[in-house]
Amino acid sequence: MTGSQTERTHMMPIRRSLPAVLLLVLAAGCGGPRGTAVPTAPLTSADLSGLLGMSYNPAIDQMRALGYESVRARGATSYWSEPRSGRCTRIGRSRGRVTSVTMLSPGEC
């Protein structure tokens, strides 16, 4: 066998198993479902900044759990009020994620 024939024979098993290895690597990198409901920072009804970057629907679930109620929505912006404290917040979203959280005066809700 020549040198190049030896190299080809040794490379054949690697070439055959490469698609399987790539599939395993891609599957391992998935890391589970996207858009989990875990906030990036601790949430309180006074500080909702932990919602930034979260998927929108789980973020809304978190707000409701804190006592917030939807007041109105316009396009990708929604306004929420927490009646017990009178807090008001504006939530912006883009591509299904929370992009802004702004605490407002109660009169703005």
Phi and psi restraints in degrees (range 20) as a CNS / XPLOR table:
assign (resid 1 and name C) (resid 2 and name N)
       (resid 2 and name CA) (resid 2 and name C) 1.0 -83.6 20.0 2
assign (resid 2 and name N) (resid 2 and name CA)
       (resid 2 and name C) (resid 3 and name N) 1.0 169.8 20.0 2
assign (resid 2 and name C) (resid 3 and name N)
       (resid 3 and name CA) (resid 3 and name C) 1.0 -59.7 20.0 2
assign (resid 3 and name N) (resid 3 and name CA)
       (resid 3 and name C) (resid 4 and name N) 1.0 -42.2 20.0 2
assign (resid 3 and name C) (resid 4 and name N)
       (resid 4 and name CA) (resid 4 and name C) 1.0 -71.1 20.0 2
assign (resid 4 and name N) (resid 4 and name CA)
       (resid 4 and name C) (resid 5 and name N) 1.0 -32.3 20.0 2
assign (resid 4 and name C) (resid 5 and name N)
       (resid 5 and name CA) (resid 5 and name C) 1.0 -67.2 20.0 2
assign (resid 5 and name N) (resid 5 and name CA)
       (resid 5 and name C) (resid 6 and name N) 1.0 -39.1 20.0 2
assign (resid 5 and name C) (resid 6 and name N)
       (resid 6 and name CA) (resid 6 and name C) 1.0 -63.6 20.0 2
assign (resid 6 and name N) (resid 6 and name CA)
       (resid 6 and name C) (resid 7 and name N) 1.0 -43.0 20.0 2
assign (resid 6 and name C) (resid 7 and name N)
       (resid 7 and name CA) (resid 7 and name C) 1.0 -62.0 20.0 2
assign (resid 7 and name N) (resid 7 and name CA)
       (resid 7 and name C) (resid 8 and name N) 1.0 -43.4 20.0 2
assign (resid 7 and name C) (resid 8 and name N)
       (resid 8 and name CA) (resid 8 and name C) 1.0 -63.5 20.0 2
assign (resid 8 and name N) (resid 8 and name CA)
       (resid 8 and name C) (resid 9 and name N) 1.0 -41.3 20.0 2
assign (resid 8 and name C) (resid 9 and name N)
       (resid 9 and name CA) (resid 9 and name C) 1.0 -65.9 20.0 2
assign (resid 9 and name N) (resid 9 and name CA)
       (resid 9 and name C) (resid 10 and name N) 1.0 -38.1 20.0 2
assign (resid 9 and name C) (resid 10 and name N)
       (resid 10 and name CA) (resid 10 and name C) 1.0 -73.9 20.0 2
assign (resid 10 and name N) (resid 10 and name CA)
       (resid 10 and name C) (resid 11 and name N) 1.0 -26.4 20.0 2
assign (resid 10 and name C) (resid 11 and name N)
       (resid 11 and name CA) (resid 11 and name C) 1.0 -82.4 20.0 2
assign (resid 11 and name N) (resid 11 and name CA)
       (resid 11 and name C) (resid 12 and name N) 1.0 -21.8 20.0 2
assign (resid 11 and name C) (resid 12 and name N)
       (resid 12 and name CA) (resid 12 and name C) 1.0 -57.8 20.0 2
assign (resid 12 and name N) (resid 12 and name CA)
       (resid 12 and name C) (resid 13 and name N) 1.0 -46.8 20.0 2
assign (resid 12 and name C) (resid 13 and name N)
       (resid 13 and name CA) (resid 13 and name C) 1.0 -62.3 20.0 2
assign (resid 13 and name N) (resid 13 and name CA)
       (resid 13 and name C) (resid 14 and name N) 1.0 -34.0 20.0 2
assign (resid 13 and name C) (resid 14 and name N)
       (resid 14 and name CA) (resid 14 and name C) 1.0 -67.8 20.0 2
assign (resid 14 and name N) (resid 14 and name CA)
       (resid 14 and name C) (resid 15 and name N) 1.0 -44.2 20.0 2
assign (resid 14 and name C) (resid 15 and name N)
       (resid 15 and name CA) (resid 15 and name C) 1.0 -62.8 20.0 2
assign (resid 15 and name N) (resid 15 and name CA)
       (resid 15 and name C) (resid 16 and name N) 1.0 -37.3 20.0 2
assign (resid 15 and name C) (resid 16 and name N)
       (resid 16 and name CA) (resid 16 and name C) 1.0 -70.9 20.0 2
assign (resid 16 and name N) (resid 16 and name CA)
       (resid 16 and name C) (resid 17 and name N) 1.0 -34.7 20.0 2
assign (resid 16 and name C) (resid 17 and name N)
       (resid 17 and name CA) (resid 17 and name C) 1.0 -90.9 20.0 2
assign (resid 17 and name N) (resid 17 and name CA)
       (resid 17 and name C) (resid 18 and name N) 1.0 -8.6 20.0 2
assign (resid 17 and name C) (resid 18 and name N)
       (resid 18 and name CA) (resid 18 and name C) 1.0 -57.8 20.0 2
assign (resid 18 and name N) (resid 18 and name CA)
       (resid 18 and name C) (resid 19 and name N) 1.0 -46.5 20.0 2
assign (resid 18 and name C) (resid 19 and name N)
       (resid 19 and name CA) (resid 19 and name C) 1.0 -59.3 20.0 2
assign (resid 19 and name N) (resid 19 and name CA)
       (resid 19 and name C) (resid 20 and name N) 1.0 -38.4 20.0 2
assign (resid 19 and name C) (resid 20 and name N)
       (resid 20 and name CA) (resid 20 and name C) 1.0 -67.1 20.0 2
assign (resid 20 and name N) (resid 20 and name CA)
       (resid 20 and name C) (resid 21 and name N) 1.0 -41.1 20.0 2
assign (resid 20 and name C) (resid 21 and name N)
       (resid 21 and name CA) (resid 21 and name C) 1.0 -64.6 20.0 2
assign (resid 21 and name N) (resid 21 and name CA)
       (resid 21 and name C) (resid 22 and name N) 1.0 -44.2 20.0 2
assign (resid 21 and name C) (resid 22 and name N)
       (resid 22 and name CA) (resid 22 and name C) 1.0 -61.5 20.0 2
assign (resid 22 and name N) (resid 22 and name CA)
       (resid 22 and name C) (resid 23 and name N) 1.0 -40.9 20.0 2
assign (resid 22 and name C) (resid 23 and name N)
       (resid 23 and name CA) (resid 23 and name C) 1.0 -61.2 20.0 2
assign (resid 23 and name N) (resid 23 and name CA)
       (resid 23 and name C) (resid 24 and name N) 1.0 -43.7 20.0 2
assign (resid 23 and name C) (resid 24 and name N)
       (resid 24 and name CA) (resid 24 and name C) 1.0 -64.2 20.0 2
assign (resid 24 and name N) (resid 24 and name CA)
       (resid 24 and name C) (resid 25 and name N) 1.0 -41.7 20.0 2
assign (resid 24 and name C) (resid 25 and name N)
       (resid 25 and name CA) (resid 25 and name C) 1.0 -64.0 20.0 2
assign (resid 25 and name N) (resid 25 and name CA)
       (resid 25 and name C) (resid 26 and name N) 1.0 -44.3 20.0 2
assign (resid 25 and name C) (resid 26 and name N)
       (resid 26 and name CA) (resid 26 and name C) 1.0 -64.6 20.0 2
assign (resid 26 and name N) (resid 26 and name CA)
       (resid 26 and name C) (resid 27 and name N) 1.0 -42.0 20.0 2
assign (resid 26 and name C) (resid 27 and name N)
       (resid 27 and name CA) (resid 27 and name C) 1.0 -65.4 20.0 2
assign (resid 27 and name N) (resid 27 and name CA)
       (resid 27 and name C) (resid 28 and name N) 1.0 -38.3 20.0 2
assign (resid 27 and name C) (resid 28 and name N)
       (resid 28 and name CA) (resid 28 and name C) 1.0 -68.7 20.0 2
assign (resid 28 and name N) (resid 28 and name CA)
       (resid 28 and name C) (resid 29 and name N) 1.0 -29.7 20.0 2
assign (resid 28 and name C) (resid 29 and name N)
       (resid 29 and name CA) (resid 29 and name C) 1.0 -80.9 20.0 2
assign (resid 29 and name N) (resid 29 and name CA)
       (resid 29 and name C) (resid 30 and name N) 1.0 -7.1 20.0 2
assign (resid 29 and name C) (resid 30 and name N)
       (resid 30 and name CA) (resid 30 and name C) 1.0 -65.9 20.0 2
assign (resid 30 and name N) (resid 30 and name CA)
       (resid 30 and name C) (resid 31 and name N) 1.0 -41.6 20.0 2
assign (resid 30 and name C) (resid 31 and name N)
       (resid 31 and name CA) (resid 31 and name C) 1.0 70.9 20.0 2
assign (resid 31 and name N) (resid 31 and name CA)
       (resid 31 and name C) (resid 32 and name N) 1.0 16.5 20.0 2
assign (resid 31 and name C) (resid 32 and name N)
       (resid 32 and name CA) (resid 32 and name C) 1.0 92.9 20.0 2
assign (resid 32 and name N) (resid 32 and name CA)
       (resid 32 and name C) (resid 33 and name N) 1.0 -171.2 20.0 2
assign (resid 32 and name C) (resid 33 and name N)
       (resid 33 and name CA) (resid 33 and name C) 1.0 -68.0 20.0 2
assign (resid 33 and name N) (resid 33 and name CA)
       (resid 33 and name C) (resid 34 and name N) 1.0 147.0 20.0 2
assign (resid 33 and name C) (resid 34 and name N)
       (resid 34 and name CA) (resid 34 and name C) 1.0 -88.0 20.0 2
assign (resid 34 and name N) (resid 34 and name CA)
       (resid 34 and name C) (resid 35 and name N) 1.0 162.0 20.0 2
assign (resid 34 and name C) (resid 35 and name N)
       (resid 35 and name CA) (resid 35 and name C) 1.0 70.6 20.0 2
assign (resid 35 and name N) (resid 35 and name CA)
       (resid 35 and name C) (resid 36 and name N) 1.0 41.1 20.0 2
assign (resid 35 and name C) (resid 36 and name N)
       (resid 36 and name CA) (resid 36 and name C) 1.0 -67.2 20.0 2
assign (resid 36 and name N) (resid 36 and name CA)
       (resid 36 and name C) (resid 37 and name N) 1.0 163.2 20.0 2
assign (resid 36 and name C) (resid 37 and name N)
       (resid 37 and name CA) (resid 37 and name C) 1.0 -87.9 20.0 2
assign (resid 37 and name N) (resid 37 and name CA)
       (resid 37 and name C) (resid 38 and name N) 1.0 15.9 20.0 2
assign (resid 37 and name C) (resid 38 and name N)
       (resid 38 and name CA) (resid 38 and name C) 1.0 -85.5 20.0 2
assign (resid 38 and name N) (resid 38 and name CA)
       (resid 38 and name C) (resid 39 and name N) 1.0 116.5 20.0 2
assign (resid 38 and name C) (resid 39 and name N)
       (resid 39 and name CA) (resid 39 and name C) 1.0 -66.7 20.0 2
assign (resid 39 and name N) (resid 39 and name CA)
       (resid 39 and name C) (resid 40 and name N) 1.0 156.8 20.0 2
assign (resid 39 and name C) (resid 40 and name N)
       (resid 40 and name CA) (resid 40 and name C) 1.0 -78.7 20.0 2
assign (resid 40 and name N) (resid 40 and name CA)
       (resid 40 and name C) (resid 41 and name N) 1.0 -19.0 20.0 2
assign (resid 40 and name C) (resid 41 and name N)
       (resid 41 and name CA) (resid 41 and name C) 1.0 -142.4 20.0 2
assign (resid 41 and name N) (resid 41 and name CA)
       (resid 41 and name C) (resid 42 and name N) 1.0 160.0 20.0 2
assign (resid 41 and name C) (resid 42 and name N)
       (resid 42 and name CA) (resid 42 and name C) 1.0 -58.8 20.0 2
assign (resid 42 and name N) (resid 42 and name CA)
       (resid 42 and name C) (resid 43 and name N) 1.0 135.7 20.0 2
assign (resid 42 and name C) (resid 43 and name N)
       (resid 43 and name CA) (resid 43 and name C) 1.0 -99.7 20.0 2
assign (resid 43 and name N) (resid 43 and name CA)
       (resid 43 and name C) (resid 44 and name N) 1.0 139.2 20.0 2
assign (resid 43 and name C) (resid 44 and name N)
       (resid 44 and name CA) (resid 44 and name C) 1.0 -134.8 20.0 2
assign (resid 44 and name N) (resid 44 and name CA)
       (resid 44 and name C) (resid 45 and name N) 1.0 164.3 20.0 2
assign (resid 44 and name C) (resid 45 and name N)
       (resid 45 and name CA) (resid 45 and name C) 1.0 -64.7 20.0 2
assign (resid 45 and name N) (resid 45 and name CA)
       (resid 45 and name C) (resid 46 and name N) 1.0 -20.5 20.0 2
assign (resid 45 and name C) (resid 46 and name N)
       (resid 46 and name CA) (resid 46 and name C) 1.0 -89.9 20.0 2
assign (resid 46 and name N) (resid 46 and name CA)
       (resid 46 and name C) (resid 47 and name N) 1.0 -21.3 20.0 2
assign (resid 46 and name C) (resid 47 and name N)
       (resid 47 and name CA) (resid 47 and name C) 1.0 -133.3 20.0 2
assign (resid 47 and name N) (resid 47 and name CA)
       (resid 47 and name C) (resid 48 and name N) 1.0 101.6 20.0 2
assign (resid 47 and name C) (resid 48 and name N)
       (resid 48 and name CA) (resid 48 and name C) 1.0 -102.3 20.0 2
assign (resid 48 and name N) (resid 48 and name CA)
       (resid 48 and name C) (resid 49 and name N) 1.0 13.5 20.0 2
assign (resid 48 and name C) (resid 49 and name N)
       (resid 49 and name CA) (resid 49 and name C) 1.0 -61.8 20.0 2
assign (resid 49 and name N) (resid 49 and name CA)
       (resid 49 and name C) (resid 50 and name N) 1.0 -21.3 20.0 2
assign (resid 49 and name C) (resid 50 and name N)
       (resid 50 and name CA) (resid 50 and name C) 1.0 -65.9 20.0 2
assign (resid 50 and name N) (resid 50 and name CA)
       (resid 50 and name C) (resid 51 and name N) 1.0 -12.4 20.0 2
assign (resid 50 and name C) (resid 51 and name N)
       (resid 51 and name CA) (resid 51 and name C) 1.0 -76.3 20.0 2
assign (resid 51 and name N) (resid 51 and name CA)
       (resid 51 and name C) (resid 52 and name N) 1.0 -18.4 20.0 2
assign (resid 51 and name C) (resid 52 and name N)
       (resid 52 and name CA) (resid 52 and name C) 1.0 -56.8 20.0 2
assign (resid 52 and name N) (resid 52 and name CA)
       (resid 52 and name C) (resid 53 and name N) 1.0 128.3 20.0 2
assign (resid 52 and name C) (resid 53 and name N)
       (resid 53 and name CA) (resid 53 and name C) 1.0 89.2 20.0 2
assign (resid 53 and name N) (resid 53 and name CA)
       (resid 53 and name C) (resid 54 and name N) 1.0 -13.9 20.0 2
assign (resid 53 and name C) (resid 54 and name N)
       (resid 54 and name CA) (resid 54 and name C) 1.0 -72.2 20.0 2
assign (resid 54 and name N) (resid 54 and name CA)
       (resid 54 and name C) (resid 55 and name N) 1.0 158.0 20.0 2
assign (resid 54 and name C) (resid 55 and name N)
       (resid 55 and name CA) (resid 55 and name C) 1.0 -62.2 20.0 2
assign (resid 55 and name N) (resid 55 and name CA)
       (resid 55 and name C) (resid 56 and name N) 1.0 144.2 20.0 2
assign (resid 55 and name C) (resid 56 and name N)
       (resid 56 and name CA) (resid 56 and name C) 1.0 -61.4 20.0 2
assign (resid 56 and name N) (resid 56 and name CA)
       (resid 56 and name C) (resid 57 and name N) 1.0 -50.9 20.0 2
assign (resid 56 and name C) (resid 57 and name N)
       (resid 57 and name CA) (resid 57 and name C) 1.0 -62.4 20.0 2
assign (resid 57 and name N) (resid 57 and name CA)
       (resid 57 and name C) (resid 58 and name N) 1.0 -46.4 20.0 2
assign (resid 57 and name C) (resid 58 and name N)
       (resid 58 and name CA) (resid 58 and name C) 1.0 -61.9 20.0 2
assign (resid 58 and name N) (resid 58 and name CA)
       (resid 58 and name C) (resid 59 and name N) 1.0 -33.2 20.0 2
assign (resid 58 and name C) (resid 59 and name N)
       (resid 59 and name CA) (resid 59 and name C) 1.0 -64.8 20.0 2
assign (resid 59 and name N) (resid 59 and name CA)
       (resid 59 and name C) (resid 60 and name N) 1.0 -41.5 20.0 2
assign (resid 59 and name C) (resid 60 and name N)
       (resid 60 and name CA) (resid 60 and name C) 1.0 -65.0 20.0 2
assign (resid 60 and name N) (resid 60 and name CA)
       (resid 60 and name C) (resid 61 and name N) 1.0 -39.2 20.0 2
assign (resid 60 and name C) (resid 61 and name N)
       (resid 61 and name CA) (resid 61 and name C) 1.0 -59.2 20.0 2
assign (resid 61 and name N) (resid 61 and name CA)
       (resid 61 and name C) (resid 62 and name N) 1.0 -40.7 20.0 2
assign (resid 61 and name C) (resid 62 and name N)
       (resid 62 and name CA) (resid 62 and name C) 1.0 -63.4 20.0 2
assign (resid 62 and name N) (resid 62 and name CA)
       (resid 62 and name C) (resid 63 and name N) 1.0 -42.3 20.0 2
assign (resid 62 and name C) (resid 63 and name N)
       (resid 63 and name CA) (resid 63 and name C) 1.0 -64.0 20.0 2
assign (resid 63 and name N) (resid 63 and name CA)
       (resid 63 and name C) (resid 64 and name N) 1.0 -44.2 20.0 2
assign (resid 63 and name C) (resid 64 and name N)
       (resid 64 and name CA) (resid 64 and name C) 1.0 -61.6 20.0 2
assign (resid 64 and name N) (resid 64 and name CA)
       (resid 64 and name C) (resid 65 and name N) 1.0 -38.2 20.0 2
assign (resid 64 and name C) (resid 65 and name N)
       (resid 65 and name CA) (resid 65 and name C) 1.0 -63.8 20.0 2
assign (resid 65 and name N) (resid 65 and name CA)
       (resid 65 and name C) (resid 66 and name N) 1.0 -27.0 20.0 2
assign (resid 65 and name C) (resid 66 and name N)
       (resid 66 and name CA) (resid 66 and name C) 1.0 -87.3 20.0 2
assign (resid 66 and name N) (resid 66 and name CA)
       (resid 66 and name C) (resid 67 and name N) 1.0 0.3 20.0 2
assign (resid 66 and name C) (resid 67 and name N)
       (resid 67 and name CA) (resid 67 and name C) 1.0 98.8 20.0 2
assign (resid 67 and name N) (resid 67 and name CA)
       (resid 67 and name C) (resid 68 and name N) 1.0 5.3 20.0 2
assign (resid 67 and name C) (resid 68 and name N)
       (resid 68 and name CA) (resid 68 and name C) 1.0 -77.8 20.0 2
assign (resid 68 and name N) (resid 68 and name CA)
       (resid 68 and name C) (resid 69 and name N) 1.0 146.5 20.0 2
assign (resid 68 and name C) (resid 69 and name N)
       (resid 69 and name CA) (resid 69 and name C) 1.0 -125.1 20.0 2
assign (resid 69 and name N) (resid 69 and name CA)
       (resid 69 and name C) (resid 70 and name N) 1.0 143.3 20.0 2
assign (resid 69 and name C) (resid 70 and name N)
       (resid 70 and name CA) (resid 70 and name C) 1.0 -68.8 20.0 2
assign (resid 70 and name N) (resid 70 and name CA)
       (resid 70 and name C) (resid 71 and name N) 1.0 133.3 20.0 2
assign (resid 70 and name C) (resid 71 and name N)
       (resid 71 and name CA) (resid 71 and name C) 1.0 -103.5 20.0 2
assign (resid 71 and name N) (resid 71 and name CA)
       (resid 71 and name C) (resid 72 and name N) 1.0 -50.8 20.0 2
assign (resid 71 and name C) (resid 72 and name N)
       (resid 72 and name CA) (resid 72 and name C) 1.0 -164.5 20.0 2
assign (resid 72 and name N) (resid 72 and name CA)
       (resid 72 and name C) (resid 73 and name N) 1.0 166.5 20.0 2
assign (resid 72 and name C) (resid 73 and name N)
       (resid 73 and name CA) (resid 73 and name C) 1.0 -143.3 20.0 2
assign (resid 73 and name N) (resid 73 and name CA)
       (resid 73 and name C) (resid 74 and name N) 1.0 146.5 20.0 2
assign (resid 73 and name C) (resid 74 and name N)
       (resid 74 and name CA) (resid 74 and name C) 1.0 -141.7 20.0 2
assign (resid 74 and name N) (resid 74 and name CA)
       (resid 74 and name C) (resid 75 and name N) 1.0 108.6 20.0 2
assign (resid 74 and name C) (resid 75 and name N)
       (resid 75 and name CA) (resid 75 and name C) 1.0 62.0 20.0 2
assign (resid 75 and name N) (resid 75 and name CA)
       (resid 75 and name C) (resid 76 and name N) 1.0 -123.9 20.0 2
assign (resid 75 and name C) (resid 76 and name N)
       (resid 76 and name CA) (resid 76 and name C) 1.0 -93.9 20.0 2
assign (resid 76 and name N) (resid 76 and name CA)
       (resid 76 and name C) (resid 77 and name N) 1.0 13.1 20.0 2
assign (resid 76 and name C) (resid 77 and name N)
       (resid 77 and name CA) (resid 77 and name C) 1.0 -117.7 20.0 2
assign (resid 77 and name N) (resid 77 and name CA)
       (resid 77 and name C) (resid 78 and name N) 1.0 133.0 20.0 2
assign (resid 77 and name C) (resid 78 and name N)
       (resid 78 and name CA) (resid 78 and name C) 1.0 -129.7 20.0 2
assign (resid 78 and name N) (resid 78 and name CA)
       (resid 78 and name C) (resid 79 and name N) 1.0 150.0 20.0 2
assign (resid 78 and name C) (resid 79 and name N)
       (resid 79 and name CA) (resid 79 and name C) 1.0 -114.0 20.0 2
assign (resid 79 and name N) (resid 79 and name CA)
       (resid 79 and name C) (resid 80 and name N) 1.0 137.9 20.0 2
assign (resid 79 and name C) (resid 80 and name N)
       (resid 80 and name CA) (resid 80 and name C) 1.0 -133.0 20.0 2
assign (resid 80 and name N) (resid 80 and name CA)
       (resid 80 and name C) (resid 81 and name N) 1.0 142.7 20.0 2
assign (resid 80 and name C) (resid 81 and name N)
       (resid 81 and name CA) (resid 81 and name C) 1.0 -124.6 20.0 2
assign (resid 81 and name N) (resid 81 and name CA)
       (resid 81 and name C) (resid 82 and name N) 1.0 144.7 20.0 2
assign (resid 81 and name C) (resid 82 and name N)
       (resid 82 and name CA) (resid 82 and name C) 1.0 -114.0 20.0 2
assign (resid 82 and name N) (resid 82 and name CA)
       (resid 82 and name C) (resid 83 and name N) 1.0 99.7 20.0 2
assign (resid 82 and name C) (resid 83 and name N)
       (resid 83 and name CA) (resid 83 and name C) 1.0 -58.8 20.0 2
assign (resid 83 and name N) (resid 83 and name CA)
       (resid 83 and name C) (resid 84 and name N) 1.0 -34.9 20.0 2
assign (resid 83 and name C) (resid 84 and name N)
       (resid 84 and name CA) (resid 84 and name C) 1.0 -61.4 20.0 2
assign (resid 84 and name N) (resid 84 and name CA)
       (resid 84 and name C) (resid 85 and name N) 1.0 -40.3 20.0 2
assign (resid 84 and name C) (resid 85 and name N)
       (resid 85 and name CA) (resid 85 and name C) 1.0 -103.6 20.0 2
assign (resid 85 and name N) (resid 85 and name CA)
       (resid 85 and name C) (resid 86 and name N) 1.0 -15.9 20.0 2
assign (resid 85 and name C) (resid 86 and name N)
       (resid 86 and name CA) (resid 86 and name C) 1.0 82.1 20.0 2
assign (resid 86 and name N) (resid 86 and name CA)
       (resid 86 and name C) (resid 87 and name N) 1.0 8.1 20.0 2
assign (resid 86 and name C) (resid 87 and name N)
       (resid 87 and name CA) (resid 87 and name C) 1.0 -67.4 20.0 2
assign (resid 87 and name N) (resid 87 and name CA)
       (resid 87 and name C) (resid 88 and name N) 1.0 151.4 20.0 2
assign (resid 87 and name C) (resid 88 and name N)
       (resid 88 and name CA) (resid 88 and name C) 1.0 -137.0 20.0 2
assign (resid 88 and name N) (resid 88 and name CA)
       (resid 88 and name C) (resid 89 and name N) 1.0 140.4 20.0 2
assign (resid 88 and name C) (resid 89 and name N)
       (resid 89 and name CA) (resid 89 and name C) 1.0 -142.1 20.0 2
assign (resid 89 and name N) (resid 89 and name CA)
       (resid 89 and name C) (resid 90 and name N) 1.0 152.2 20.0 2
assign (resid 89 and name C) (resid 90 and name N)
       (resid 90 and name CA) (resid 90 and name C) 1.0 -114.8 20.0 2
assign (resid 90 and name N) (resid 90 and name CA)
       (resid 90 and name C) (resid 91 and name N) 1.0 128.9 20.0 2
assign (resid 90 and name C) (resid 91 and name N)
       (resid 91 and name CA) (resid 91 and name C) 1.0 -114.1 20.0 2
assign (resid 91 and name N) (resid 91 and name CA)
       (resid 91 and name C) (resid 92 and name N) 1.0 126.9 20.0 2
assign (resid 91 and name C) (resid 92 and name N)
       (resid 92 and name CA) (resid 92 and name C) 1.0 -107.3 20.0 2
assign (resid 92 and name N) (resid 92 and name CA)
       (resid 92 and name C) (resid 93 and name N) 1.0 146.1 20.0 2
assign (resid 92 and name C) (resid 93 and name N)
       (resid 93 and name CA) (resid 93 and name C) 1.0 -138.2 20.0 2
assign (resid 93 and name N) (resid 93 and name CA)
       (resid 93 and name C) (resid 94 and name N) 1.0 155.6 20.0 2
assign (resid 93 and name C) (resid 94 and name N)
       (resid 94 and name CA) (resid 94 and name C) 1.0 -153.4 20.0 2
assign (resid 94 and name N) (resid 94 and name CA)
       (resid 94 and name C) (resid 95 and name N) 1.0 135.0 20.0 2
assign (resid 94 and name C) (resid 95 and name N)
       (resid 95 and name CA) (resid 95 and name C) 1.0 53.2 20.0 2
assign (resid 95 and name N) (resid 95 and name CA)
       (resid 95 and name C) (resid 96 and name N) 1.0 36.7 20.0 2
assign (resid 95 and name C) (resid 96 and name N)
       (resid 96 and name CA) (resid 96 and name C) 1.0 79.5 20.0 2
assign (resid 96 and name N) (resid 96 and name CA)
       (resid 96 and name C) (resid 97 and name N) 1.0 9.7 20.0 2
assign (resid 96 and name C) (resid 97 and name N)
       (resid 97 and name CA) (resid 97 and name C) 1.0 -125.0 20.0 2
assign (resid 97 and name N) (resid 97 and name CA)
       (resid 97 and name C) (resid 98 and name N) 1.0 151.1 20.0 2
assign (resid 97 and name C) (resid 98 and name N)
       (resid 98 and name CA) (resid 98 and name C) 1.0 -74.0 20.0 2
assign (resid 98 and name N) (resid 98 and name CA)
       (resid 98 and name C) (resid 99 and name N) 1.0 123.1 20.0 2
assign (resid 98 and name C) (resid 99 and name N)
       (resid 99 and name CA) (resid 99 and name C) 1.0 -110.3 20.0 2
assign (resid 99 and name N) (resid 99 and name CA)
       (resid 99 and name C) (resid 100 and name N) 1.0 -17.6 20.0 2
assign (resid 99 and name C) (resid 100 and name N)
       (resid 100 and name CA) (resid 100 and name C) 1.0 -152.7 20.0 2
assign (resid 100 and name N) (resid 100 and name CA)
       (resid 100 and name C) (resid 101 and name N) 1.0 145.9 20.0 2
assign (resid 100 and name C) (resid 101 and name N)
       (resid 101 and name CA) (resid 101 and name C) 1.0 -135.8 20.0 2
assign (resid 101 and name N) (resid 101 and name CA)
       (resid 101 and name C) (resid 102 and name N) 1.0 115.5 20.0 2
assign (resid 101 and name C) (resid 102 and name N)
       (resid 102 and name CA) (resid 102 and name C) 1.0 -125.9 20.0 2
assign (resid 102 and name N) (resid 102 and name CA)
       (resid 102 and name C) (resid 103 and name N) 1.0 119.8 20.0 2
assign (resid 102 and name C) (resid 103 and name N)
       (resid 103 and name CA) (resid 103 and name C) 1.0 -77.9 20.0 2
assign (resid 103 and name N) (resid 103 and name CA)
       (resid 103 and name C) (resid 104 and name N) 1.0 133.5 20.0 2
assign (resid 103 and name C) (resid 104 and name N)
       (resid 104 and name CA) (resid 104 and name C) 1.0 -120.2 20.0 2
assign (resid 104 and name N) (resid 104 and name CA)
       (resid 104 and name C) (resid 105 and name N) 1.0 169.5 20.0 2
assign (resid 104 and name C) (resid 105 and name N)
       (resid 105 and name CA) (resid 105 and name C) 1.0 -73.3 20.0 2
assign (resid 105 and name N) (resid 105 and name CA)
       (resid 105 and name C) (resid 106 and name N) 1.0 149.8 20.0 2
assign (resid 105 and name C) (resid 106 and name N)
       (resid 106 and name CA) (resid 106 and name C) 1.0 -53.7 20.0 2
assign (resid 106 and name N) (resid 106 and name CA)
       (resid 106 and name C) (resid 107 and name N) 1.0 -32.1 20.0 2
assign (resid 106 and name C) (resid 107 and name N)
       (resid 107 and name CA) (resid 107 and name C) 1.0 -66.9 20.0 2
assign (resid 107 and name N) (resid 107 and name CA)
       (resid 107 and name C) (resid 108 and name N) 1.0 -18.2 20.0 2
assign (resid 107 and name C) (resid 108 and name N)
       (resid 108 and name CA) (resid 108 and name C) 1.0 -81.4 20.0 2
assign (resid 108 and name N) (resid 108 and name CA)
       (resid 108 and name C) (resid 109 and name N) 1.0 -10.8 20.0 2
